[in-house]
């Protein structure tokens, strides 16, 4: 899990969950695709994204990203080239 925080105005409580939808934005410019794309990529790989207030009671936002942990050990194929 990774938390990314800032000290800006934070996320609006009333539309926070909608900010992960495509084309949803609270800004006057932009497409509203950034968080939706990140959320979809994480979801496709078994992770997720959450929009929160900062945990330390300071002003700002927290974006929490979580990633799956692979529990089995796999041996990756060697990238070395063996001369013939």
C-alpha positions, 0 to 999 in steps of 0.5 A: 500500500502506498499513500500519497498526500498533499496539503491542498484543499482536499477532495470534496466529500459529496463527490469523492467517490465519483472522482474515480468515474471517467470524465468526472472532474471538479476543475474548470479544465481537464478531462477527468480521466486521470484517476479513472485510468489509474483506478482501472489499471490497479483494478485489472491487476488486483489492486485498488485506489481510495480517495481520503482526507489526510490522516494526520489531521492536516489540511489536504488529500490522501490517495491510497494505492494498493497492490496485490502481493504475489505469494508464490515464487516463480522463476523468471526466464533468464534474459542472458543470451548464450552464444551458439 
